């Protein structure tokens, strides 16, 4: 029994406290996985293929992102979970059909304005134990548990870039259909692939997975910085509002001040082309 399970089973205790290490998960990225992921993004599998038999570790972005949601459902069935932010640091590509290990730990939990937030850090390891990438996820759960610290200010993740003046240096647009959301989501019914479930949580249509916006930012950067970005880049995205199936999103990139590590940076955002509203902001470097 893991520490998280132990705490979950104590009456009245807060499950998954900060510091809990979740059980390692092993996965294999198959050709079928690659093709389904690409269909969910509306692109060719070649976009994420970096060399023969080698693909971007970003293909795992939905796999680890699902762990916090699973934890939320174990704690209290029927809770709504929404992605708040994702931060990614790439180190190396991964091989198709290799056994990949995902290690994860709860690094933060707090309440803000009646909504509970959980932060999980994940390390993606190759067959030799070498690190392929790391993810930091923040998800919001509703309703909140009692007994967690109240936190003011931002919900976590990268701050919005301050300067989006002028025309973007790069941009790309994509229509996200209900079929793409179904391909991207897991097979079990959820708010991303089942309209009835989405309506039960107050949404008019299936909800775009936050990682689909995150990947739109990743693809935009790779188009202009080279495919190596998909293995060794740095990307963070913070989601500002829910996006539903049928939305046409435009991802944009603007030059930003040099990072502390001396690497060039770009400020990112996604716009809903229907009303011009900003749905997500982020930062990237290479």
TAGIGI-V532497 format. One record per residue. N is the residue number from 1. PHI is phi in whole degrees, 0 to 359 (999 if undefined). Layout:
n->N phi->PHI
n->N phi->PHI
//
This chain:
n->1 phi->999
n->2 phi->282
n->3 phi->299
n->4 phi->296
n->5 phi->295
n->6 phi->302
n->7 phi->293
n->8 phi->301
n->9 phi->270
n->10 phi->275
n->11 phi->301
n->12 phi->80
n->13 phi->274
n->14 phi->279
n->15 phi->285
n->16 phi->51
n->17 phi->291
n->18 phi->303
n->19 phi->100
n->20 phi->296
n->21 phi->262
n->22 phi->280
n->23 phi->300
n->24 phi->302
n->25 phi->241
n->26 phi->250
n->27 phi->220
n->28 phi->233
n->29 phi->274
n->30 phi->265
n->31 phi->299
n->32 phi->298
n->33 phi->300
n->34 phi->303
n->35 phi->292
n->36 phi->292
n->37 phi->302
n->38 phi->296
n->39 phi->299
n->40 phi->296
n->41 phi->260
n->42 phi->73
n->43 phi->227
n->44 phi->283
n->45 phi->303
n->46 phi->299
n->47 phi->301
n->48 phi->257
n->49 phi->268
n->50 phi->261
n->51 phi->195
n->52 phi->307
n->53 phi->77
n->54 phi->238
n->55 phi->228
n->56 phi->288
n->57 phi->292
n->58 phi->297
n->59 phi->299
n->60 phi->268
n->61 phi->296
n->62 phi->275
n->63 phi->297
n->64 phi->291
n->65 phi->296
n->66 phi->281
n->67 phi->299
n->68 phi->301
n->69 phi->295
n->70 phi->299
n->71 phi->298
n->72 phi->296
n->73 phi->292
n->74 phi->295
n->75 phi->289
n->76 phi->207
n->77 phi->305
n->78 phi->89
n->79 phi->285
n->80 phi->279
n->81 phi->234
n->82 phi->229
n->83 phi->289
n->84 phi->253
n->85 phi->202
n->86 phi->223
n->87 phi->236
n->88 phi->225
n->89 phi->233
n->90 phi->272
n->91 phi->231
n->92 phi->198
n->93 phi->287
n->94 phi->236
n->95 phi->265
n->96 phi->299
n->97 phi->71
n->98 phi->282
n->99 phi->275
n->100 phi->251
n->101 phi->251
n->102 phi->247
n->103 phi->258
n->104 phi->214
n->105 phi->213
n->106 phi->281
n->107 phi->249
n->108 phi->191
n->109 phi->212
n->110 phi->202
n->111 phi->242
n->112 phi->216
n->113 phi->53
n->114 phi->80
n->115 phi->245
n->116 phi->265
n->117 phi->241
n->118 phi->231
n->119 phi->244
n->120 phi->232
n->121 phi->255
n->122 phi->232
n->123 phi->245
n->124 phi->258
n->125 phi->245
n->126 phi->282
n->127 phi->301
n->128 phi->271
n->129 phi->86
n->130 phi->289
n->131 phi->279
n->132 phi->273
n->133 phi->189
n->134 phi->231
n->135 phi->235
n->136 phi->238
n->137 phi->249
n->138 phi->238
n->139 phi->237
n->140 phi->254
n->141 phi->242
n->142 phi->219
n->143 phi->282
n->144 phi->279
n->145 phi->283
n->146 phi->279
n->147 phi->93
n->148 phi->269
n->149 phi->294
n->150 phi->277
n->151 phi->231
n->152 phi->265
n->153 phi->89
n->154 phi->294
n->155 phi->278
n->156 phi->116
n->157 phi->88
n->158 phi->290
n->159 phi->288
n->160 phi->299
n->161 phi->294
n->162 phi->278
n->163 phi->234
n->164 phi->245
n->165 phi->292
n->166 phi->77
n->167 phi->282
n->168 phi->295
n->169 phi->291
n->170 phi->221
n->171 phi->202
n->172 phi->208
n->173 phi->233
n->174 phi->208
n->175 phi->270
n->176 phi->259
n->177 phi->275
n->178 phi->299
n->179 phi->296
n->180 phi->295
n->181 phi->297
n->182 phi->295
n->183 phi->297
n->184 phi->284
n->185 phi->286
n->186 phi->288
n->187 phi->285
n->188 phi->290
n->189 phi->300
n->190 phi->204
n->191 phi->292
n->192 phi->271
n->193 phi->233
n->194 phi->225
n->195 phi->298
n->196 phi->295
n->197 phi->294
n->198 phi->301
n->199 phi->295
n->200 phi->295
n->201 phi->261
n->202 phi->95
n->203 phi->258
n->204 phi->281
n->205 phi->204
n->206 phi->306
n->207 phi->261
n->208 phi->299
n->209 phi->292
n->210 phi->305
n->211 phi->293
n->212 phi->290
n->213 phi->295
n->214 phi->303
n->215 phi->289
n->216 phi->297
n->217 phi->298
n->218 phi->298
n->219 phi->296
n->220 phi->301
n->221 phi->295
n->222 phi->295
n->223 phi->300
n->224 phi->250
n->225 phi->255
n->226 phi->100
n->227 phi->294
n->228 phi->303
n->229 phi->303
n->230 phi->287
n->231 phi->245
n->232 phi->231
n->233 phi->277
n->234 phi->233
n->235 phi->215
n->236 phi->225
n->237 phi->222
n->238 phi->243
n->239 phi->268
n->240 phi->259
n->241 phi->204
n->242 phi->288
n->243 phi->241
n->244 phi->255
n->245 phi->306
n->246 phi->98
n->247 phi->284
n->248 phi->253
n->249 phi->256
n->250 phi->245
n->251 phi->269
n->252 phi->229
n->253 phi->230
n->254 phi->233
n->255 phi->301
n->256 phi->231
n->257 phi->303
n->258 phi->304
n->259 phi->287
n->260 phi->298
n->261 phi->272
n->262 phi->84
n->263 phi->269
n->264 phi->299
n->265 phi->234
n->266 phi->226
n->267 phi->270
n->268 phi->239
n->269 phi->203
n->270 phi->243
n->271 phi->243
n->272 phi->276
n->273 phi->292
n->274 phi->291
n->275 phi->235
n->276 phi->77
n->277 phi->286
n->278 phi->275
n->279 phi->258
n->280 phi->201
n->281 phi->228
n->282 phi->188
n->283 phi->217
n->284 phi->217
n->285 phi->211
n->286 phi->214
//
